[in-house]
Amino acid sequence: MAKVELLMPKMGESIMEATILKWAKKVGDKVEEDETILEIATDKVDSEIPSPVDGVIAEILFNEEDVVDIGKVIAIIQTEGDEAASNGSATNEEALAAPTPKEVEVEKPKPVTSSPTIAPKPQSIPAPSSSAGTTRFYSPLVKSIAKKENIAIAELETISGSGAKGRVTKKDIMSYVSQKQNGTHNVAAPVAPITQVAPQKTQTSSNVIASNDGSTEIVQMDRMRKLIADHMVMSKHTSPHVTSFVEADVTTLVNWRNEHKANFQKKHGEKITFTPIFMDAVVKALRDFPMVNVSVDGDQIIVKKNINIGMAAALPSGNLIVPVIKNADYLNLAGLAKTVNDLAKRARENKLKPDEIQGGTFTLTNVGTFGNVMGTPIINQPQVAILAVGAIRKKPAVLETEHGDVIAIRQMMFLSLSYDHRVVDGFLGGSFLRKVADYLEGFDTNVSY
């Protein structure tokens, strides 16, 4: 018999830990190679971790809801091989490599009392020492925010952390910054959870608190909603938002889709929605205005050569996630449709890979899906612009003809662009938005698919 160590895989370049959401197997259960053993969550995505080998679960070393450092052994799988092996990168291309374990009983990890040894050395802000003489770990994101907000090392040390082993999370430092700006911060006493400071209310479930008379209730945010909230606050705090609007006559493309959707599905086995058509127009406009396809680092503008379009997708829980179509400018309409449909489907099924929600350079959100005619979306950092497309509605519109102006029923829609006014001024933002509308209005009905 041999024993194989299942490691907590690395799910992204800046990810140092992950939370175990659910064990799909228990000790004594048989598993096959590539069969899901557990589900984990990071601040990027939820993922299913498969077994690297056939075998039996011999040990489970961490419980559900435990936060585990990358590279830690989380389970032992007993196989019928002659020697043991670590899963290394078998469960994920980016998983940490580990030495091959010997055929001996594996010692269960002891509780960690200091910062993880695998954490990279802080770069921009060194981790300050606590009064006890130990080193406190700060993630690259926290250090970046601290640097941007001119928070000194000593001040950073005073912030109470809600993360694993008392680490300061993005939520902690953004809350501190917000309270500091309002003059209400109190670093000496962290805010207690609402379940502990509201004795006059009755807790009805693990995340719902109801008042005694039943007239109100407080629902605790789930993990993803907290991440979304933090990201939105950070974006508004980072970028001065400006939103421009245009109205586009999309009658031609609506008629084309109605005429070709059955044949498109027959040919490609995919439905053709409006999203890939919108995305194609965005790609063309980004080629015309490359300074919208950028990010900001301090006083430097990073121009992105790749066009990676993020698309906001609604999850069954009501939360949103933004999978990314990489190198969208290399895909034709059929390729865009297939990629959009695949990512949207796997987003709903919670089967996206970590790298499929990273690396976006521009984001498209379709508020028309909810029947809304327009919106003012919040920029998906570190991007500098996001486009919202509204519902397509039949409306009377004035058409110019050689015989004079006439009023006709047309398919009309609003487009709105929110952009970072630090680097995208009104001329650039407005011109880019108008160009997207022009491409939609001038849709080529002879497009090949």
Secondary structure, DSSP 8 states (H G I E B T S, - for coil): -EEEEEE----STT--EEEEEEESS-TT-EE-TT-EEEEEE-SS-EEEEE-SSSEEEEEE-S-TT-EEETT-EEEEEEESSSS--B-TTSS-TT--------SS---------S--TTS---SSS---B-TTS-B----HHHHHHHHHTT--HHHHHTS---SGGG---HHHHHHHHHHHHHT---TTS----HHHH-TTSEE-SSSEEE-TTSS-EEE---HHHHHHHHHHHHHHHHS-EEEEEEEEE-HHHHHHHHHHHHHHHHHHSS---HHHHHHHHHHHHHHH-GGGSEEEETTEEEE-SS--EEE-EE-TTS-EE--EETTGGG--HHHHHHHHHHHHHHHHTT---GGGGS--SEEEEEGGGGT-S-------TTBSEEEEE---EEEEEEEEETTEEEEEEEEEEEEEEEEETTT--HHHHHHHHHHHHHHHHT--TT---
